[in-house]
Amino acid sequence: MASPSPSSSTTFSLRDKGLKLDSSSDLEPYIAALQNPNTITHLDLSGNTLGAPAAASLAPLLSSQTNLVSADLHDIFTSRLLEEIPPALTSLLTALLSCPKLQTIDLSDNAFGLNTKDPLVSFLSQHVPLRHLILNNNGMGPIGGAAIAKALTDLATKKTEARKQGNKDVPDLESIVCGRNRLENGSMAAWAEMYAAHAQGIKSVKMTQNGIRQEGMSHLMSKGLGECKGLEVLDMQDNTFTIMGATALAGVISKWTELKELGVGDDLLGARGAVKLFERLAEGKNQRVEVLRLQYNDIDARGVKALLHAAKTALPALRRVELNGNKFSEEDPSIEGLSELLSERKEEKGKDDDPEEHWGIDELDELESEDEEEEGDEGETEEHEEEEEKVDYGERVLKEADEAEGEKVTQKQDGEVDELAEKLSKTGL
Protein backbone atom coordinates (compact mmCIF):
# COMPACT_ATOMS: atom_id res chain seq x y z
CA MET A 1 0.00 0.00 0.00
CA ALA A 2 1.45 3.32 -1.04
CA SER A 3 0.41 6.86 -0.38
CA PRO A 4 -1.00 8.96 -3.21
CA SER A 5 1.53 10.63 -5.46
CA PRO A 6 1.71 14.42 -5.45
CA SER A 7 0.90 14.49 -9.17
CA SER A 8 -2.49 12.85 -8.62
CA SER A 9 -3.65 14.74 -5.54
CA THR A 10 -2.80 17.40 -3.01
CA THR A 11 -4.12 15.05 -0.30
CA PHE A 12 -1.89 12.71 1.65
CA SER A 13 -4.07 10.00 3.14
CA LEU A 14 -3.55 6.85 5.18
CA ARG A 15 -7.15 6.96 6.32
CA ASP A 16 -8.48 3.79 7.99
CA LYS A 17 -5.60 1.58 6.87
CA GLY A 18 -5.28 0.24 10.41
CA LEU A 19 -1.51 0.58 10.38
CA LYS A 20 0.54 0.12 13.54
CA LEU A 21 3.37 2.57 12.99
CA ASP A 22 6.00 2.15 15.67
CA SER A 23 9.17 3.32 13.93
CA SER A 24 10.55 5.19 10.93
CA SER A 25 10.92 1.90 9.05
CA ASP A 26 7.20 1.24 9.52
CA LEU A 27 6.49 4.62 7.90
CA GLU A 28 8.87 4.26 4.98
CA PRO A 29 6.52 2.47 2.51
CA TYR A 30 3.85 5.17 2.83
CA ILE A 31 5.49 8.59 2.97
CA ALA A 32 6.88 9.24 -0.53
CA ALA A 33 4.46 12.11 -1.21
CA LEU A 34 5.40 13.88 2.01
CA GLN A 35 9.05 13.96 1.03
CA ASN A 36 8.26 16.66 -1.53
CA PRO A 37 7.87 19.94 0.40
CA ASN A 38 4.95 22.33 -0.09
CA THR A 39 2.86 19.89 -2.16
CA ILE A 40 0.17 18.76 0.28
CA THR A 41 -2.88 20.79 1.32
CA HIS A 42 -4.79 18.08 3.23
CA LEU A 43 -3.32 15.46 5.57
CA ASP A 44 -5.29 12.44 6.83
CA LEU A 45 -3.66 9.99 9.24
CA SER A 46 -6.90 8.87 10.90
CA GLY A 47 -7.65 5.28 11.72
CA ASN A 48 -4.04 4.24 12.34
CA THR A 49 -1.93 4.12 15.50
CA LEU A 50 1.33 6.05 15.85
CA GLY A 51 4.07 5.43 18.37
CA ALA A 52 6.46 8.14 19.56
CA PRO A 53 9.42 7.12 17.30
CA ALA A 54 7.19 7.05 14.21
CA ALA A 55 5.71 10.44 15.07
CA ALA A 56 9.19 11.90 15.58
CA SER A 57 10.25 10.63 12.15
CA LEU A 58 7.12 12.06 10.57
CA ALA A 59 7.51 15.49 12.17
CA PRO A 60 10.13 17.04 9.83
CA LEU A 61 8.14 15.94 6.81
CA LEU A 62 5.02 17.61 8.18
CA SER A 63 6.81 20.86 9.00
CA SER A 64 7.97 21.09 5.37
CA GLN A 65 4.38 21.16 4.08
CA THR A 66 3.91 24.91 4.28
CA ASN A 67 0.80 24.82 2.07
CA LEU A 68 -1.05 22.44 4.39
CA VAL A 69 -4.59 23.73 5.06
CA SER A 70 -6.27 20.91 6.97
CA ALA A 71 -5.19 17.91 9.05
CA ASP A 72 -7.30 14.95 10.16
CA LEU A 73 -5.59 13.30 13.13
CA HIS A 74 -8.59 11.64 14.73
CA ASP A 75 -8.17 8.15 16.18
CA ILE A 76 -4.38 7.90 15.82
CA PHE A 77 -3.45 6.47 19.22
CA THR A 78 -5.66 3.38 19.60
CA SER A 79 -3.99 0.73 21.81
CA ARG A 80 -1.20 3.10 22.83
CA LEU A 81 -0.26 3.41 26.49
CA LEU A 82 -0.98 6.77 28.09
CA GLU A 83 2.73 7.49 28.48
CA GLU A 84 3.27 6.99 24.73
CA ILE A 85 0.79 9.66 23.67
CA PRO A 86 2.37 12.93 24.96
CA PRO A 87 5.74 12.56 23.17
CA ALA A 88 4.05 11.42 19.94
CA LEU A 89 1.54 14.25 20.10
CA THR A 90 4.26 16.77 20.91
CA SER A 91 6.23 15.76 17.80
CA LEU A 92 3.20 16.05 15.51
CA LEU A 93 1.78 19.30 16.87
CA THR A 94 5.14 21.05 17.16
CA ALA A 95 5.71 20.24 13.49
CA LEU A 96 2.29 21.56 12.53
CA LEU A 97 3.07 24.89 14.21
CA SER A 98 5.40 25.43 11.25
CA CYS A 99 2.50 25.21 8.77
CA PRO A 100 1.33 28.82 8.32
CA LYS A 101 -1.79 27.96 6.33
CA LEU A 102 -3.09 25.16 8.58
CA GLN A 103 -6.56 26.36 9.54
CA THR A 104 -8.47 23.14 10.27
CA ILE A 105 -7.51 20.30 12.59
CA ASP A 106 -9.45 17.26 13.79
CA LEU A 107 -8.07 15.52 16.90
CA SER A 108 -11.19 13.58 17.87
CA ASP A 109 -11.20 10.09 19.41
CA ASN A 110 -7.82 10.53 21.11
CA ALA A 111 -7.35 10.52 24.89
CA PHE A 112 -6.54 14.05 26.08
CA GLY A 113 -7.21 13.88 29.79
CA LEU A 114 -5.02 15.25 32.56
CA ASN A 115 -2.02 13.12 31.63
CA THR A 116 -1.98 13.92 27.92
CA LYS A 117 -3.46 17.40 27.50
CA ASP A 118 -0.24 19.46 27.71
CA PRO A 119 0.93 19.12 24.07
CA LEU A 120 -2.54 20.08 22.87
CA VAL A 121 -2.72 23.04 25.23
CA SER A 122 0.66 24.25 23.95
CA PHE A 123 -0.41 23.97 20.31
CA LEU A 124 -3.80 25.61 20.73
CA SER A 125 -2.39 28.57 22.62
CA GLN A 126 0.10 29.33 19.82
CA HIS A 127 -1.33 28.32 16.43
CA VAL A 128 -2.49 31.69 15.13
CA PRO A 129 -3.82 30.35 11.77
CA LEU A 130 -6.43 28.16 13.51
CA ARG A 131 -9.96 28.63 12.15
CA HIS A 132 -11.75 25.30 12.72
CA LEU A 133 -11.15 22.97 15.70
CA ILE A 134 -12.70 19.50 16.08
CA LEU A 135 -12.33 17.73 19.42
CA ASN A 136 -14.90 14.97 19.90
CA ASN A 137 -14.61 12.16 22.44
CA ASN A 138 -11.28 13.05 24.01
CA GLY A 139 -11.98 12.21 27.67
CA MET A 140 -11.09 15.69 28.87
CA GLY A 141 -13.21 16.06 31.99
CA PRO A 142 -13.82 19.49 33.51
CA ILE A 143 -10.18 20.19 34.39
CA GLY A 144 -8.82 19.19 31.00
CA GLY A 145 -11.69 21.02 29.32
CA ALA A 146 -10.93 24.20 31.25
CA ALA A 147 -7.27 23.95 30.24
CA ILE A 148 -8.25 23.65 26.56
CA ALA A 149 -10.56 26.66 26.86
CA LYS A 150 -7.83 28.69 28.57
CA ALA A 151 -5.41 27.82 25.77
CA LEU A 152 -7.92 29.08 23.21
CA THR A 153 -8.37 32.28 25.22
CA ASP A 154 -4.61 32.78 25.05
CA LEU A 155 -4.84 32.16 21.31
CA ALA A 156 -7.22 35.12 20.97
CA THR A 157 -4.52 37.34 22.44
CA LYS A 158 -1.93 35.89 20.04
CA LYS A 159 -4.19 36.56 17.07
CA THR A 160 -4.68 40.16 18.16
CA GLU A 161 -0.94 40.66 18.60
CA ALA A 162 -0.23 39.19 15.15
CA ARG A 163 -2.71 41.58 13.53
CA LYS A 164 -1.13 44.54 15.31
CA GLN A 165 2.24 43.46 13.91
CA GLY A 166 0.87 43.80 10.39
CA ASN A 167 -0.26 40.25 9.60
CA LYS A 168 -3.46 40.87 7.67
CA ASP A 169 -4.11 37.18 6.96
CA VAL A 170 -4.86 36.10 10.55
CA PRO A 171 -8.23 34.31 10.46
CA ASP A 172 -10.82 34.40 13.21
CA LEU A 173 -11.54 31.23 15.15
CA GLU A 174 -14.85 30.39 13.47
CA SER A 175 -15.96 26.94 14.56
CA ILE A 176 -15.53 24.57 17.48
CA VAL A 177 -16.72 21.00 17.84
CA CYS A 178 -16.16 19.73 21.38
CA GLY A 179 -18.63 16.97 22.20
CA ARG A 180 -18.61 13.87 24.40
CA ASN A 181 -15.90 15.30 26.62
CA ARG A 182 -17.49 15.50 30.11
CA LEU A 183 -16.87 19.24 30.25
CA GLU A 184 -19.55 19.64 32.94
CA ASN A 185 -20.22 22.82 34.91
CA GLY A 186 -16.67 22.94 36.27
CA SER A 187 -15.22 24.13 32.95
CA MET A 188 -17.99 26.49 31.87
CA ALA A 189 -16.43 29.65 33.34
CA ALA A 190 -13.34 29.01 31.20
CA TRP A 191 -15.38 28.22 28.08
CA ALA A 192 -17.53 31.33 28.54
CA GLU A 193 -14.41 33.48 28.80
CA MET A 194 -12.99 31.84 25.68
CA TYR A 195 -16.12 32.46 23.58
CA ALA A 196 -16.21 36.07 24.71
CA ALA A 197 -12.57 36.45 23.66
CA HIS A 198 -13.30 35.07 20.18
CA ALA A 199 -16.76 36.64 19.88
CA GLN A 200 -16.07 38.56 16.68
CA GLY A 201 -15.42 35.41 14.65
CA ILE A 202 -17.36 32.48 16.12
CA LYS A 203 -19.95 31.10 13.69
CA SER A 204 -20.45 27.47 14.70
CA VAL A 205 -20.42 25.81 18.15
CA LYS A 206 -21.18 22.13 18.77
CA MET A 207 -20.82 20.95 22.37
CA THR A 208 -23.13 17.95 22.60
CA GLN A 209 -23.23 15.34 25.38
CA ASN A 210 -20.96 17.04 27.90
CA GLY A 211 -22.89 16.71 31.17
CA ILE A 212 -23.37 20.48 31.39
CA ARG A 213 -26.15 21.30 33.86
CA GLN A 214 -28.42 24.32 34.04
CA GLU A 215 -26.09 26.56 36.08
CA GLY A 216 -23.22 25.99 33.68
CA MET A 217 -25.45 26.40 30.66
CA SER A 218 -26.82 29.69 31.99
CA HIS A 219 -23.32 31.02 32.56
CA LEU A 220 -22.13 29.86 29.14
CA MET A 221 -25.03 31.60 27.42
CA SER A 222 -25.04 34.86 29.37
CA LYS A 223 -21.27 35.38 29.75
CA GLY A 224 -19.92 33.72 26.62
CA LEU A 225 -22.03 32.68 23.65
CA GLY A 226 -24.32 35.66 24.04
CA GLU A 227 -21.40 37.81 22.88
CA CYS A 228 -21.01 35.85 19.63
CA LYS A 229 -23.32 37.94 17.47
CA GLY A 230 -22.31 36.23 14.22
CA LEU A 231 -23.28 32.75 15.45
CA GLU A 232 -24.89 30.63 12.71
CA VAL A 233 -24.97 27.13 14.20
CA LEU A 234 -25.42 26.14 17.86
CA ASP A 235 -25.71 22.48 18.84
CA MET A 236 -25.91 21.82 22.58
CA GLN A 237 -27.94 18.59 22.45
CA ASP A 238 -27.91 16.05 25.26
CA ASN A 239 -27.01 18.41 28.11
CA THR A 240 -29.36 19.91 30.74
CA PHE A 241 -31.07 23.30 30.47
CA THR A 242 -34.26 23.23 32.61
CA ILE A 243 -36.13 26.52 33.04
CA MET A 244 -32.90 28.20 34.21
CA GLY A 245 -30.89 27.40 31.09
CA ALA A 246 -33.88 27.92 28.79
CA THR A 247 -34.39 31.39 30.25
CA ALA A 248 -30.72 32.22 29.66
CA LEU A 249 -30.96 30.94 26.07
CA ALA A 250 -34.11 32.98 25.47
CA GLY A 251 -32.29 35.99 26.89
CA VAL A 252 -29.52 35.91 24.28
CA ILE A 253 -31.03 34.32 21.19
CA SER A 254 -32.24 37.60 19.75
CA LYS A 255 -28.58 38.70 19.51
CA TRP A 256 -27.89 35.91 17.01
CA THR A 257 -29.42 37.49 13.92
CA GLU A 258 -27.37 35.19 11.63
CA LEU A 259 -28.50 31.97 13.36
CA LYS A 260 -29.47 29.19 10.94
CA GLU A 261 -29.53 26.05 13.07
CA LEU A 262 -30.33 25.53 16.76
CA GLY A 263 -29.89 22.11 18.35
CA VAL A 264 -31.25 21.77 21.87
CA GLY A 265 -32.71 18.27 21.67
CA ASP A 266 -32.71 16.06 24.77
CA ASP A 267 -31.85 19.08 26.92
CA LEU A 268 -34.81 19.15 29.31
CA LEU A 269 -35.97 22.61 28.29
CA GLY A 270 -39.31 21.87 29.95
CA ALA A 271 -42.75 23.04 28.91
CA ARG A 272 -42.34 26.60 30.21
CA GLY A 273 -38.74 26.89 29.09
CA ALA A 274 -39.74 25.98 25.54
CA VAL A 275 -42.53 28.56 25.54
CA LYS A 276 -40.08 31.24 26.69
CA LEU A 277 -37.74 30.32 23.85
CA PHE A 278 -40.47 30.30 21.20
CA GLU A 279 -41.88 33.61 22.40
CA ARG A 280 -38.46 35.16 21.99
CA LEU A 281 -38.12 33.67 18.50
CA ALA A 282 -41.49 35.24 17.67
CA GLU A 283 -40.00 38.70 18.18
CA GLY A 284 -38.54 38.51 14.68
CA LYS A 285 -34.81 38.84 15.37
CA ASN A 286 -33.90 35.38 14.00
CA GLN A 287 -35.29 35.38 10.49
CA ARG A 288 -32.50 33.23 9.05
CA VAL A 289 -33.29 30.18 11.23
CA GLU A 290 -33.74 27.08 9.05
CA VAL A 291 -33.53 24.16 11.50
CA LEU A 292 -34.75 23.64 15.07
CA ARG A 293 -33.82 20.40 16.86
CA LEU A 294 -36.14 20.15 19.85
CA GLN A 295 -36.65 16.46 20.57
CA TYR A 296 -37.24 15.05 24.10
CA ASN A 297 -37.78 18.32 25.94
CA ASP A 298 -41.21 17.91 27.59
CA ILE A 299 -42.70 20.39 25.10
CA ASP A 300 -46.48 20.35 25.38
CA ALA A 301 -49.46 21.68 23.39
CA ARG A 302 -48.82 25.21 24.62
CA GLY A 303 -45.28 24.97 23.35
CA VAL A 304 -46.17 23.77 19.85
CA LYS A 305 -48.81 26.49 19.63
CA ALA A 306 -46.17 29.11 20.48
CA LEU A 307 -43.78 27.48 18.00
CA LEU A 308 -46.36 27.58 15.20
CA HIS A 309 -46.98 31.26 15.89
CA ALA A 310 -43.23 32.00 15.72
CA ALA A 311 -42.82 29.95 12.54
CA LYS A 312 -45.68 31.76 10.78
CA THR A 313 -44.87 35.28 11.86
CA ALA A 314 -41.13 35.49 12.47
CA LEU A 315 -39.22 32.50 11.01
CA PRO A 316 -39.64 32.75 7.23
CA ALA A 317 -36.63 30.52 6.49
CA LEU A 318 -37.64 27.66 8.81
CA ARG A 319 -37.79 24.38 6.90
CA ARG A 320 -37.07 21.58 9.41
CA VAL A 321 -38.30 20.99 12.97
CA GLU A 322 -37.49 17.91 15.09
CA LEU A 323 -40.05 17.36 17.84
CA ASN A 324 -40.22 13.64 18.57
CA GLY A 325 -40.26 12.51 22.20
CA ASN A 326 -42.23 15.48 23.55
CA LYS A 327 -45.62 15.67 25.28
CA PHE A 328 -48.40 16.45 22.85
CA SER A 329 -50.68 14.59 20.46
CA GLU A 330 -49.62 13.95 16.90
CA GLU A 331 -53.09 15.19 15.92
CA ASP A 332 -52.63 18.50 17.73
CA PRO A 333 -53.92 21.31 15.46
CA SER A 334 -50.67 23.22 15.90
CA ILE A 335 -48.64 20.24 14.69
CA GLU A 336 -50.91 19.91 11.68
CA GLY A 337 -50.53 23.62 11.02
CA LEU A 338 -46.75 23.47 11.32
CA SER A 339 -46.59 20.47 9.00
CA GLU A 340 -48.70 22.26 6.40
CA LEU A 341 -46.58 25.40 6.66
CA LEU A 342 -43.31 23.53 6.12
CA SER A 343 -44.84 21.54 3.24
CA GLU A 344 -45.86 24.78 1.54
CA ARG A 345 -42.32 26.12 1.92
CA LYS A 346 -40.90 22.91 0.47
CA GLU A 347 -43.18 23.23 -2.53
CA GLU A 348 -42.05 26.81 -3.01
CA LYS A 349 -38.31 26.52 -2.32
CA GLY A 350 -37.38 22.83 -2.27
CA LYS A 351 -35.14 21.10 -4.79
CA ASP A 352 -35.63 17.69 -6.36
CA ASP A 353 -32.42 16.33 -4.85
CA ASP A 354 -33.11 17.56 -1.28
CA PRO A 355 -32.98 14.63 1.19
CA GLU A 356 -36.25 13.79 2.93
CA GLU A 357 -35.00 15.03 6.31
CA HIS A 358 -34.16 18.43 4.83
CA TRP A 359 -37.77 19.58 5.17
CA GLY A 360 -40.78 19.16 7.44
CA ILE A 361 -41.25 17.56 10.86
CA ASP A 362 -39.44 14.42 11.96
CA GLU A 363 -41.30 11.16 12.61
CA LEU A 364 -43.35 11.53 15.80
CA ASP A 365 -43.30 7.92 16.98
CA GLU A 366 -42.21 8.42 20.62
CA LEU A 367 -44.54 11.11 21.89
CA GLU A 368 -45.56 11.02 25.55
CA SER A 369 -48.91 11.75 27.12
CA GLU A 370 -49.29 15.39 28.09
CA ASP A 371 -51.47 14.43 31.08
CA GLU A 372 -48.46 12.98 32.94
CA GLU A 373 -46.77 16.39 33.11
CA GLU A 374 -49.50 18.99 33.61
CA GLU A 375 -50.08 18.67 37.35
CA GLY A 376 -46.49 19.31 38.44
CA ASP A 377 -45.69 21.93 35.83
CA GLU A 378 -47.98 24.68 37.04
CA GLY A 379 -47.20 24.07 40.69
CA GLU A 380 -43.51 24.70 40.26
CA THR A 381 -43.78 27.85 38.14
CA GLU A 382 -43.49 30.48 40.87
CA GLU A 383 -40.81 28.60 42.76
CA HIS A 384 -38.52 28.34 39.73
CA GLU A 385 -39.07 31.87 38.55
CA GLU A 386 -38.23 33.20 42.00
CA GLU A 387 -35.08 31.09 41.99
CA GLU A 388 -34.06 32.57 38.63
CA GLU A 389 -33.98 36.03 40.20
CA LYS A 390 -32.02 35.01 43.30
CA VAL A 391 -29.33 32.67 41.97
CA ASP A 392 -26.01 34.15 40.98
CA TYR A 393 -25.22 31.85 38.06
CA GLY A 394 -21.65 33.05 37.73
CA GLU A 395 -20.87 32.53 41.40
CA ARG A 396 -22.18 28.98 41.34
CA VAL A 397 -20.27 28.06 38.17
CA LEU A 398 -17.04 29.56 39.48
CA LYS A 399 -17.49 27.57 42.68
CA GLU A 400 -17.85 24.36 40.68
CA ALA A 401 -14.77 25.28 38.68
CA ASP A 402 -12.80 25.60 41.92
CA GLU A 403 -14.15 22.26 43.10
CA ALA A 404 -13.15 20.63 39.82
CA GLU A 405 -9.59 21.83 40.31
CA GLY A 406 -9.34 19.67 43.41
CA GLU A 407 -10.74 16.52 41.88
CA LYS A 408 -8.63 13.56 40.88
CA VAL A 409 -9.75 12.66 37.37
CA THR A 410 -8.93 9.24 36.01
CA GLN A 411 -7.81 9.37 32.39
CA LYS A 412 -9.65 6.84 30.29
CA GLN A 413 -9.46 6.23 26.58
CA ASP A 414 -12.79 5.54 24.93
CA GLY A 415 -11.89 2.82 22.48
CA GLU A 416 -15.35 2.44 20.99
CA VAL A 417 -17.33 5.33 19.62
CA ASP A 418 -21.10 5.33 19.17
CA GLU A 419 -20.85 7.33 15.97
CA LEU A 420 -18.19 8.78 13.72
CA ALA A 421 -16.67 12.12 14.66
CA GLU A 422 -17.76 15.21 12.73
CA LYS A 423 -16.44 15.06 9.15
CA LEU A 424 -13.51 17.33 8.46
CA SER A 425 -14.45 20.22 6.25
CA LYS A 426 -12.03 22.40 4.35
CA THR A 427 -14.54 25.16 3.74
CA GLY A 428 -16.20 25.47 7.14
CA LEU A 429 -18.52 23.59 9.48
N, C-alpha and C positions, 0 to 999 in steps of 0.2 A: 504494500500500500504506500503510495507516494502522495505528497502534498501537491496541490494544483500549481502549475507553472505560472510565472508572472505574466507570460504572454497571453494566457487564456483567461485570467481573472485578476482583479485587484484584491481578492479575498484569499486569506490563508486559513484553511479549515481542517481541523482534525475532529470535527464534531461527532460525538457518539461512537467513536471507534473503540472505546473501552480499553485504551492502551494503559499499561502500567509503566510509566516512564520514571525510572530510578536514577539513570545516569546519562551522561552525554552520549554514550554509545547507543543507548536506547532511543535517543532523539534522532540520531544521524540519518536514518532512512527517510525521515519525514520533513526535514527542514530546508530543503534546497531553495525554495522560493524566498525564505527569510534571509538568505545569505546575500540577496541583492538589495542594498539599501534603498529606502524611499519608494518602494514599489507597491506596498500593501496599504490599503485603506481600511480593511476590516479583518480583524483577527478573531478566530473562534477555536478555543481549546476545550470547550465544554464536553462533558461526558468522558473524560479521561482522568487519570490520577497522577499527579506530579510529586516527586520527591524533591528534597532540597537540592541535591547535586544536579538534577535535571533542570530545575528552575534556574539555578545559577548559570548553567551553560546556555540556557535560552535567553537570559537577560541581555547580553550585549547585542544579540540579534534584534531583540525588540526595540532597544534604545536607538537603533539605526533606522527604524521605520518612522521617519519624521513626518510622513503624510498620513499616518494612521489616524482614523477618525473614530472608530468604534472597536470595542474589545468585549467579547463574550467569554468570561472566565467562570461561568457558573458550573458547579459540580466538578471541581478539579482536584478535590482532596479526599475522595471516598476511600475508606480503609486506611487512611494515614493516621498515625498517632498524633495526639495533640501537640507534642513537642516538635513534630516534623513541620507543622503548618507555618509557624511564624517565620523561620528562615526562608522557606520557599516563597511565601507571600511577600516578604521583604525584597527578595531578588526581583520578583516580577513587577511589583508596584514601583520600586525605585527606578527600574528601567523605563516604565511607562511615564514617569515624571519628565523624561527627556523627549516625549512626543508632544509637540506644541499644538497639534491639531486634534488631539484625542478628547472628544467631547462626550462620548457615551461609554459607560462601562457597566457590565452586568456581573455581579459577584454573588449571585444567589446560590442557595444550597451548599454553602460552605460554612463551617463552624467558626463564628467570630464572637465567642463569648469572652469572658474576662482574660483567659489565658492567651488568646490569639488576636485580640482586637488592635493591639498597638501598631502593627504595620499599616492597617487600614486607616486608623486615626491619623497617622503621619501623612499618608497619601492624600486623604480628603482635605486636610488642613492646608495643603500646599498646591494642589493641582488646579491652577487658575483657569485652564480651558474647560473645566467640567461644566456640562450643560444638562446631561441626563444621567441619573444614578439609579441603579436597580439593585436592591438588597432584599430579597425574599428568603425567608426560612434560613436565618443565620444564627439562631440561638443566642441572640444578644442579651436578653433580659434587661431590666430597667437600668442597671449600671452601665452595661455595654452600650445600650441605646442612647443614654445621656452623653456618653463619651463621643459617640458618632455625631450626635447633634452639635455638641460643642466644637468638634472639628470642622463641621460645616459652617458654624458661626464664624470661626476663625478664617475660613475660606472667603467669606463675604468681605472681611477686612482686606485680605490679600487681593481680591479682585478690585476693590476700590483703590488700593495703592497702585496697582498695575495701570489702571486707567489714568491716574494722576501723573504717572511717569511717561504718559504718551502712548500707551498701548491701546489703540482704538478697536482692536479685534477681540477684546475680552468679552466672552458671552455671559449672559445671566445664567444662573442656575434655574432651569425651567421646570424640570420634572423630577419627582422622587417617588420611587416604589419601595416601600419598606413594610412588608406584610409578614405575618406569622413569625414575629420576633419577640413576643412577650414584653413589649415596651412598657405596658402598664402605666399607672398614674405616676410612678416614681421618676419617669423620664420626661413627663410632659412639660415641665417648666423649661427644660433645655430645648425641647423641640419647638415650643412656642417662641422662645427667644431666637432660634435659628430661622423660623419662617418669617419673623418680623425683620430679621437682618437681610433676608433675600426677597423681601416683599415685592420689589419692583419687577422681578422677573418670573416668579413662580406662576406656572400655568396648570400643572397637573400634579395632584397629590393622591397617592394610593397607600393607605395604611390599614389594611384589613387584618382582622383576626389577631389583635395585639393585646387583648385583655385590658383595654383602656376603659375605666369606669366613668361615671357621670361627672365627678369632680375634675378629673383629668381632661375629659372631653370639653367641659365648659371653659377651662383655662386655655386649652389649645385653640378653641374658637375665638375667645374674646381677646386673648393676648398675642396670638400668633397668626392663624389663618385669616382672621378678620382683616388683617392689614394687607393681604394679598389680593389687591383689587383687580388684577388681571386673571384670576383663577378661572380656568375653563372646565377642569375635571376634578371632582372630589369623590373619592371612594373610601369610605370609612366602615364598610360592612363588617358585621360580626364583631362589634364592640358593644358598649353599653352607654346609651344616652339617658334614658328616663326623661321625666319632665324637665329636669335640671339642664341636661345637655341639649335637649330639643329647644328649650328656651334660648340657650346661648346660640345655637345654630340659627334660629329664627331672628336673633338679634343682629347677626352679621350678614345674612344671605343677601340682603338688598345691596350690599357693597359689591357683590360679585356680578356685575352687569354683563360680563363675558361668559358666564357659566353656561356650559352645554350639557354636562352630565353630572348628576348627583346620585351617589350610591350610599344609602343608609339602611340597607336591608339587614334584617336580623340584628337590630340595634336597640330594641325595646324603647322606641320613641314613645309608645303609649298613645291612647286615644286622644288625650288632651294635647300632648306634645305634637302629634301629627297635625291637629287642627291649627295650632299656633304656627306651625311651619307653612301650612297651605294658605293661611290668611296672610302671611307675609309675602308669599309668592304672588298672591292676588293683587298686591300693590303695584305690580307692573314694572318692577325694576330688573326682572330676569327674563327678558323676552327672547333670549337666545337658547333657553333650556330646551333640549331635545329628548333627554332620557331621564326618568326618575325610577330608581330602584328602591322599592319600599316594602319588600316582602317581610313577613313575620315581625310585625311591629304593633300588634293589637289595635290596628286601625279599624274603626267601626263605621256605621252608616253615616254618622255626623262627619267623620273624616272624609269619606269618599264624596259626600255632598260638597264639602269645602274644596276638595281637590277638583271636582268637576267645574265649580265656579271659577277657580283659578285658571284651569285649562282653557275655558271658553273666553275669559275676559282678559287674561294677562300673559298667557303662555302660547303665543301663536306658532312657535316652532316645535312644540311638544309632539312627539311621534310615537314614543314607547313608554309604557308604564308597567312596572312589575309589582303586583299586589298580592300574590298568592300567600297563604298562611296567615291572613288577617281575620278580623271578626265581623263579617257582614255576609249577606246572602248574595249568591251569584246573580240572583234575579233583582237585586236592588236597582231601582230606577236610575240612580246616579251612575252605577256601573254600566248599565245599558246606554246611558247618555254619553259616557266617556268612550265606550267602544264605538258608538256611531260617529262621534267627533273624530276619533283617530282614523277610522275607516275613510271618512270623507277626505281627510288630509292625505291619506295614502293615495286615494284616487286622483287627487289634484297634483301631488308632488312626487309620488313614488316612481321608482324605476323598475323595469321588468326583471332586472337581475338582483334586486334587493332581497336579502335573505328574509325568511318568514319572521324571524324575531326582531327585525329592524323596525317593525311597525306594530301598533296595537297594544293590547293587554296580554300578559302572559297567561298560561293555563291556570285556572283557579280550581285546582283539584284538592287543595288542603286547607280550605277555609274552616274557621272555627265558628261555633255558635256565639252570637253576640250576647245572648242572655247570660252566659257564664261570667261576663266581665262587668256588666252594668252596675250591679249593686255596690261593688267596692270602689268603682271609679269616681262617682260623685262624692262619696263620703270622704275621700282623701284630698279633694281639690283644695280646700282652704289650707289644710295643713302643709301641703307641698308648696303652695304659692307663698305662704308666710316664710317657709324655709328658704325659698329662693332669695328673699330680701335680706335675710339675716346672715347667710353663709358667705364667708369670704373665700371664694373659690381659690384664689391665688395662694392664700395662707395655707389652705389644706393641701394643695398640690405640692407646695414647697416643703411642707412637713413630710409628706410621703417621699419626696426626693431625698431628704435628709435620712429618713429611715432606710431607704434603699441603699444608701452609701454604706450602711453598717451591715448589710446582709452578706452572707456567704452564698454565692451563686455557683452551683455546680455546672460546669460546661459540658453540654451534651451535643453530640452531632446527630442530627436527624437524618438517618440514612435512607428513609423512604418518604417520599413526598406525595401528598394526595393528588396534586395536579402540577402540571409543568409551570415553571416560573414564567413571568411576563416575557413575551417575545421581544428580543432586542430590536429596536427601531433606529434607523439611521436618520430619520427625518423628524422624529419627535414621538411623544407617547400620548 
